[in-house]
Amino acid sequence: MLLGSIEAGGTKFVCSVGTPELEIIKRVSFPTTTPSETLALVIDFFQQYAEELQAIGIGSFGPIDIHPASPTYGYITSTPKLAWKDFDFVGTMTEAMHVPIAWTTDVNAAAYGEYVKGHGQGLSSIVYYTIGTGVGGGAIRQGQFIEGFSHPEMGHIFVRQHPDDLFEGACPYHQNCLEGLAAGPAIEKRFGVKGQELPVDHLYWEIEAYYIAQCAYTATLQLSPERIIFGGGVMQQEHMVQRVRVIFKDLLNNYVRTPDLAQYIVTPALANNAGTVGCFALARDRVWEV
């Protein structure tokens, strides 16, 4: 038996097949262009494994429709990527592959990966943020995503702007929301270079950490998770998580007692594999349901 994973990102699709033990056998990536171009490559990849493939988990950029009773369930909805707006992703994959499809956001998939095989193992609740090309967040309690009329859009909360940051923001919807201030493109718009090209001692990193620490502050006071995990390209820099812990402690000002910060605010145990593992786990859950 094989499981499939699709991490559908704004710049690339990462497609994998793996085992019920959530081990990766084969992984490829394709650029995110148009649905017809990208999914032709995706479907061609999975058809190589059609005889053994039992289910596919999809973690997609969004917003997406997550409600099975909705007429647009499985669609990417109001995305700024216009070619993908109102696209029936799940329907297209179901018609092509004829296997059960698990469907959630890209950040929920990464959160689930950490929950089942990473820093969330043995815990009842976690919050996972990705700080990269975009900013997103997902929360899990007792094995279930915290959702309502839709999935959370934690990357678009408003944060207090750092007094030394005069950047107007880069979000096309909300300008200076969290994503508009802290995502990779916002850093590049400020300095004309990608964040990884800024030196470790650049003064900007304290500003970035201030915004990320506000994520942890908000999650702590609203959800009281047992652990907060920060993934994404920005957090791959080792100095960032410690900066965030220091500023978080100042922001919280001893108002509530949290777990030890070295264990409470962490980066993913699965590194870049969290989304893939999460999609495998969601696909495995679908097999068990059917």
ABEGO torsion letter per residue (X at the ends): XBBBBBBBBAABBBBBBBBAAGBBABBBBBBBBBAAAAAAAAAAAAAAAAAABABBBBBBBOBBBABAABAABGBBBABABAAABGBBAAAAAAAAAGBBBBBBBAAAAAAAAAAAABAABGBABBBBBBBBABBBBBBBBGGBBBBBABBBBAAABBBBBBAABABAEABAAAGABAAAAABAAAAAAAAGBBAAABBAABAAAAAAAAAAAAAAAAAAAAAGBABBBBBEAAAABAAAAAAAAAAAAAAAGGABBBBBAAAABBBBAAEAAAAAAAAAAAAAAAAAAX
